[in-house]
Structures are given as C-alpha cells and as structure tokens.
Amino acid sequence: MDPRLGTADEHLLARDMYHEWLNGVPKSVVEQRFLGTSRAHGKRFSTIVRNQLGIDTEKQHPLVAENERLRRLLRGHGINPDSDPPDQA
C-alpha cells in the first residue's frame, strides 16, 4: 500500500494514479499497484481521484441521462415522477 494514502500527500498519490489511468492502465490494476487491493474494481480509484483532484473518472450510462430528461419533462408538466400511480378502479 502506498504510504501517501490517508496523509497530506494523498493528492500526489491521486495524481500518480490518475496519470497511470490516462496512460491506459485499467483502474483495477492501478488500485492493485498503488493500494495493494487484491479485489480491486476501480471504485476506490474513482473516489480518491474525485476527492483529491476534483476529476470524475466514471462515465454516466446513457439511460441515466435519458431518465433524468424524462423526469424533468414530467415535472415540467406538473407530474411528480416519484408519486404512486392513481388507482385504476
């Protein structure tokens, strides 16, 4: 595990991890190298980089954006997308 983790130098760790990723190394491999994580999946990498550098490394699925667009459309027409549907009696 990198000794900078959890210290004032964690931003340097994040920078080094981010540069590895930019050079094509998968997030899970970056986590294994820097954090000594055997079951790495990239989430910890994303959290450290986002918290220390302010850079979001996760892509939003297109359906998430479409869902948000439709929810805004419903709200714009006075429909609460989170409310229960009316009874069909």
C-alpha positions in Angstrom: 0.0 0.0 0.0 1.3 3.4 -0.9 2.4 5.3 2.2 0.8 8.5 1.0 -2.7 7.1 1.4 -4.5 8.9 4.2 -1.8 11.6 4.6 -1.4 15.2 3.4 0.3 13.8 0.3 -2.8 11.8 -0.8 -3.3 14.4 -3.6 0.1 13.3 -5.0 -1.0 9.7 -4.9 -4.2 10.6 -6.7 -2.2 12.4 -9.3 0.1 9.5 -9.9 -2.8 7.1 -10.0 -4.7 9.3 -12.5 -1.7 9.6 -14.8 -1.4 5.8 -14.8 -5.0 5.5 -15.8 -4.7 8.2 -18.5 -1.8 6.1 -20.0 -4.2 3.2 -20.5 -3.8 1.2 -17.3 -7.2 -0.2 -16.1 -8.5 1.3 -12.8 -8.5 -2.1 -11.1 -4.8 -2.6 -12.0 -4.0 1.0 -10.7 -5.7 0.1 -7.4 -3.7 -3.1 -7.1 -0.4 -1.4 -7.8 -0.9 1.6 -5.5 -3.3 0.4 -2.9 -2.4 -3.3 -2.7 -6.1 -4.2 -3.2 -6.5 -7.8 -4.4 -10.2 -7.5 -5.3 -10.0 -4.1 -7.0 -12.8 -2.9 -9.2 -11.9 0.7 -9.7 -14.4 2.4 -7.4 -11.8 3.3 -4.8 -9.6 4.8 -7.5 -12.5 6.9 -8.7 -13.3 8.1 -5.2 -9.7 9.1 -4.4 -9.2 10.9 -7.7 -12.6 12.7 -7.4 -12.0 13.7 -3.8 -8.3 14.8 -4.2 -8.3 16.2 -7.7 -11.9 17.0 -8.4 -11.9 14.9 -11.5 -14.8 12.5 -12.2 -13.5 9.3 -14.0 -16.8 7.5 -14.2 -18.9 7.6 -17.3 -22.6 8.1 -16.9 -24.7 5.4 -18.7 -26.8 7.0 -21.5 -30.0 5.7 -19.9 -29.3 7.6 -16.7 -29.3 10.9 -18.7 -32.4 9.9 -20.6 -34.2 9.0 -17.3 -33.3 12.4 -15.9 -34.5 14.2 -19.1 -37.9 12.4 -18.9 -38.2 13.1 -15.2 -37.7 16.8 -15.9 -40.3 16.7 -18.6 -42.8 15.1 -16.3 -42.1 17.7 -13.6 -42.5 20.5 -16.2 -46.0 19.2 -16.8 -46.9 19.1 -13.1 -46.4 15.3 -12.7 -44.4 14.0 -9.8 -42.4 11.1 -11.3 -41.9 9.7 -7.7 -45.6 9.6 -6.8 -47.6 6.4 -6.9 -49.9 6.0 -9.9 -53.6 6.6 -9.4 -55.8 3.6 -8.7 -57.3 2.1 -11.8 -60.7 1.3 -10.3 
